[in-house]
Amino acid sequence: MKNDNEEKIRSHKDLEVWKKSRELVKLIYKMTQNFPKQELYGLVSQIRRASVSVPTNIAEGFGRRHSRELIHFLYYSQGSLSEIETLVTLSYDLDYIDITTDEDFQGKIRTIRVMLSRLIQSIEKKDNNQ
């Protein structure tokens, strides 16, 4: 039975992980504005595409009919987080960002990764109980 304090998830827009991943996109775009111009079609493009992939895959998964498909897209989001993690590290290695920025992004990525993992576990548990 549902607790009165528990909110119903009607769409991806109700998910905190979707909101946090949107915030990550904004931060990635701001961070990469100061990258060298020669990186516009390299590192900048790749890290921006990977960051946009996280919330869009969450949204696409919620638009599917079955929870298995949703989980599939949530795993895509996790893969994109791994890509972002590597690209942020490379940005640090190339001296485009400082250690504080790197650590801040790595923390945000870990938080979103944990949230996605918990969401996947919750959906799988629900499926197994039905």
C-alpha positions as CSV (number, residue, x, y, z in Angstrom):
1,M,0.0,0.0,0.0
2,K,1.2,3.5,-0.9
3,N,2.2,5.9,1.8
4,D,0.5,9.4,1.6
5,N,3.9,11.1,1.3
6,E,5.0,9.0,-1.7
7,E,4.6,10.9,-4.9
8,K,3.4,9.2,-8.1
9,I,5.8,9.2,-11.0
10,R,3.8,10.2,-14.0
11,S,6.7,10.9,-16.4
12,H,10.4,11.4,-16.6
13,K,9.9,15.0,-15.6
14,D,9.0,13.8,-12.1
15,L,12.3,12.0,-11.6
16,E,15.0,13.7,-9.5
17,V,17.7,11.9,-11.6
18,W,16.3,13.5,-14.8
19,K,16.4,16.9,-13.2
20,K,20.0,16.4,-11.9
21,S,21.1,15.2,-15.3
22,R,19.6,18.3,-17.0
23,E,21.6,20.4,-14.5
24,L,24.8,18.5,-15.4
25,V,24.1,19.3,-19.1
26,K,24.0,23.0,-18.3
27,L,27.2,22.8,-16.3
28,I,29.0,20.9,-19.0
29,Y,28.0,23.6,-21.6
30,K,29.2,26.4,-19.3
31,M,32.4,24.6,-18.6
32,T,33.2,24.0,-22.2
33,Q,32.6,27.6,-23.3
34,N,36.1,28.4,-22.3
35,F,37.8,25.5,-24.0
36,P,40.2,26.3,-26.9
37,K,38.5,26.9,-30.3
38,Q,40.3,24.0,-31.8
39,E,38.4,21.6,-29.5
40,L,35.0,22.8,-30.7
41,Y,34.5,19.8,-33.0
42,G,36.5,17.4,-30.8
43,L,36.3,17.3,-27.0
44,V,33.7,20.0,-26.7
45,S,31.3,18.4,-29.1
46,Q,31.8,14.9,-27.7
47,I,31.3,15.8,-24.0
48,R,28.2,17.9,-24.8
49,R,26.6,15.1,-26.8
50,A,27.4,12.6,-24.1
51,S,25.9,14.9,-21.4
52,V,22.7,15.5,-23.5
53,S,22.4,11.8,-23.9
54,V,21.8,11.2,-20.2
55,P,18.5,13.0,-19.7
56,T,17.3,12.2,-23.2
57,N,17.7,8.5,-22.7
58,I,15.9,8.7,-19.4
59,A,13.0,10.5,-21.2
60,E,13.0,8.1,-24.1
61,G,13.0,5.1,-21.8
62,F,9.9,6.5,-20.0
63,G,8.2,6.9,-23.4
64,R,8.5,3.2,-24.0
65,R,5.8,0.6,-23.2
66,H,7.7,-1.9,-21.1
67,S,9.9,-1.6,-18.1
68,R,12.5,-3.8,-19.8
69,E,12.9,-1.1,-22.5
70,L,13.0,1.6,-19.8
71,I,15.8,-0.2,-18.0
72,H,17.7,-0.6,-21.4
73,F,17.6,3.2,-21.9
74,L,18.7,3.8,-18.2
75,Y,21.7,1.7,-18.9
76,Y,22.4,3.8,-22.0
77,S,22.4,6.8,-19.6
78,Q,24.9,5.1,-17.3
79,G,27.1,4.5,-20.3
80,S,27.0,8.1,-21.2
81,L,27.9,9.0,-17.7
82,S,31.1,6.8,-18.0
83,E,31.9,8.7,-21.2
84,I,31.4,12.0,-19.5
85,E,33.6,10.9,-16.6
86,T,36.4,10.0,-19.0
87,L,36.0,13.2,-21.0
88,V,36.1,15.4,-17.9
89,T,39.3,13.5,-16.8
90,L,40.8,14.2,-20.2
91,S,39.8,17.9,-19.9
92,Y,41.8,18.0,-16.7
93,D,44.7,16.1,-18.2
94,L,44.8,18.7,-21.0
95,D,44.7,21.5,-18.5
96,Y,41.4,22.8,-19.8
97,I,39.9,22.6,-16.2
98,D,41.5,22.6,-12.8
99,I,41.4,19.9,-10.2
100,T,38.5,21.5,-8.2
101,T,36.3,21.5,-11.3
102,D,37.3,17.9,-12.1
103,E,36.5,16.7,-8.6
104,D,33.2,18.7,-8.6
105,F,32.1,17.1,-11.9
106,Q,33.2,13.6,-10.8
107,G,31.0,14.0,-7.7
108,K,28.0,15.0,-9.7
109,I,28.5,12.1,-12.1
110,R,28.8,9.6,-9.1
111,T,25.5,11.0,-7.6
112,I,23.6,10.6,-10.9
113,R,25.1,7.1,-11.4
114,V,23.9,6.0,-7.9
115,M,20.4,7.5,-8.6
116,L,20.2,5.6,-11.9
117,S,21.3,2.4,-10.3
118,R,18.7,2.7,-7.6
119,L,16.0,3.5,-10.1
120,I,17.0,0.4,-12.2
121,Q,16.9,-1.8,-9.0
122,S,13.5,-0.4,-8.0
123,I,12.0,-1.1,-11.4
124,E,13.5,-4.6,-11.5
125,K,12.2,-5.3,-8.0
126,K,8.8,-4.1,-9.0
127,D,8.8,-6.3,-12.1
128,N,9.9,-9.4,-10.0
129,N,7.0,-8.8,-7.5
130,Q,4.4,-8.8,-10.2
